[in-house]
């Protein structure tokens, strides 16, 4: 069991980053109980393939029913943390805001996952990953001149700057509460998380290594010939990242790039022409052939693998970076620990699948559980 074994966390079910953060907490050994809507969340998923929900048991409560609010507060009293991903003010209107929950359990770490944060002019406005990263410089920095800014899926806001930020914040809060005996609110905002992910680029800009060139013409955004993707003879792709001089020299030696035009690695004016020349070279062989030639070198090379191909790469297969419990391909828990190995605790649950078991374990007696069901507050999986 992972290093967070023994921690108990309540997850008020949402979509995207909050479930991702709770998945990571569960993978690391925490007991995370999902408070689902009866019937499940159509956007968040209620199936064995809803991978962001893995590892947690589910209790389905109708939060419009006052008896459900009392039940959540009873769970809060026994929990170490709570996570919610609603717009600011929603939990307060439900009667489950931080003041109420911390009054019930002063040691509670109360995680709030939003896009814009709990305050500021946009705090109560709708948004998605693309909007949050747009205000940080991240979106403007990705893409090329012809196409404009290109969304990097929803990895930067929802997951890197969202779910992972939330999980990190919760663990920090839980460690502090262990020492102080006091809980607090964790305001995890995707706009802040995306900004934090940009720290290295802002650092490069501050020291003069990121000039004010248009997107797609800098050294980490595909502008440099030595850092980018190239199409092969079979229509598949490879990537190189030969930044350091010794790796760049190995690239030159391997590909026979002998002309003097290759000597000045760091002059942006020459990058476009050198990219065209490299593109022509890489078009002469298939991805498999280039992998055979360059895959076991320090050129900083990798084949670009599609999601359906990831298990075909020997490194990914050897490390078991992906697993397929019940035939469903998914990332394995990460990071890894030498002594307290993380694990996927269970497949994704159906909404209300564990009502009786969870509530009993958390101190509810049979009569109370029956009353919740009779009142329509607690709804078993259909």
Secondary structure, 3 states (H helix, E strand, C coil): CCCCCCCEEEEECCCCHHHHHHHHHHHCCCEEEEEECCCCCCCCCCCCCCHHHCCCEEEEECCCCHHHHHHHHHHHCCCCEEEECCCCCHHHHHCCCHHHHHHHCCCCEEEEEECCCCCCCCCCCCCCHHHHHHCCCCHHHCEECCCEECCCCCHHHHHHHHHHHHHHHHHHHHHHHHHHCCCEEEEEEHHHHHHHHCHHHHHHHHCCCCCCCCCCCCCCCCCCCCEEEEECCCCCEEEEECCCHHHHHHHHHHHCCCCHHHCCCCCHHHHHHHHHHHHHHHCCCCHHHHHHHHCCCCCCEEECCCHHHHHHCHHHHHHCCEECHHHCCEECCCCCCCCCCCCCCCCCCCCCCCHHHHHHHCCCCHHHHHHHHHCCCECCCC
